Structures are given as C-alpha cells and as structure tokens.
Amino acid sequence: MGLMDEKIILFDWDDTLFSKAEYKKNLRGNLARICEVSEEEIFELEEKYFDNLINSGDFQIDDFVRTFSQRFNKKINLEDFSTDRLGIYSRALFPETIGVLNKLKINFQLGIYSQGFDSLQKIKIKSSGIENFFDQNLIYINRNKLDPEFIKKLPNDVIVIEDKKEVIEKLKDTGRFQLFWINRIDDQKIEGVTTIKNLGELVNLI
Ligand SMILES: [Mg+2]
C-alpha cells in the first residue's frame, strides 16, 4: 500500500496490460489439445458459452470447463484453467507490462478499471501473476465500465490508461481524470489526450 499522497493510476485490463487475443489463443490451444478436437470446434462452443452468459449472470470457471468436458467427453482438470499452471494467463501479459508496473509502483498507487464478468476478470488478475502490484481497494470491475453510477465510484483526479477510444472519450467528458490512450492498432490520436503505442512510454510521461 502506497502513501496517502501518492497519485493513483488505474489501468484498463484487457488489451492494455493483458492481450485478449493471446489469452484466447492460449485457452483454445490448451482446450483443443486436451479435448483432442480442432481449435475451430473449441471456438464455436466458447462463443456459444459467452453468448448465453450475457443474459445469465456471471462467468464461473467450473461451468466453463464443464461445458467442454461434457461436449467432448474428456476429463479436464479445473486447475489447469483457473490457475497459471499451463501459462495461459502469464503468457497473455504484454511483454512490457511487468517492467512498467515495477517502475510505476515506486511513485504511484496502482489499480484496475476493467469491464467484464467480475469473477473472470479476478481470475485473470490473480493468475497472471501481477495481482500484488495493485491496491485491492483500487480494483474496479463492472459489466459496463461506462455506467455513470460506476464511473462516479472512481476516485477524482486519477490517471487512467485505456485502449478503447469510446471509453477515453466518455471519461474525457467528465473532466475528472488525467487520460492516456494506448492505441496499439494505428496512428490515430484523440485531441487533448496523450496517445501512446506502448506502456513503456508512460514511464517518461507521468
Ligand atoms: Mg481494454
């Protein structure tokens, strides 16, 4: 826990600290190997599973694993997917993530501002091995991170690092945050917001 007067940085999770594409690739590759089916078959069932979840509550890792186990009639060890035993989580961090957090933690309190299923996001944070960089009181997760009631819960005057343009624009409208847009995709910029292409740039900017 940092000092009270340390400034707070809130990081978006997916595609800011952690590559969603890399995570899904690791998940599918391991499920396909264990179930002895193609990654396409895993992908189809995974899409169906998440489509159903949107209306039916939170993600549960045991239900998720059971879905594949039952469909392909294979025994799957729950811990292979709820922990980092197979490297599914830690290998999805961007290469610069840990180095940058190590530098920023010296002068800042670090937290998370993330969208998704609460329990899935918590598994990702814990299993990726970087949970201890973050103050537990500064972990904000919501199914819709742009819900105005949820945004109200964020502390004032914090630094937010985020990859989604629409999130940056909405937060910018509140005038309450110091924003950095991480755009790994192209050369687009947002007026009045510092745009970076790699987390490493933060170290010299803040
Ligand atoms: Mg994101």
Residues whose N, C-alpha, C, O or C-beta is under 5 A from the ligand:
A	BS01	MG	D12 W13 D14 D15 T16 D163 K164
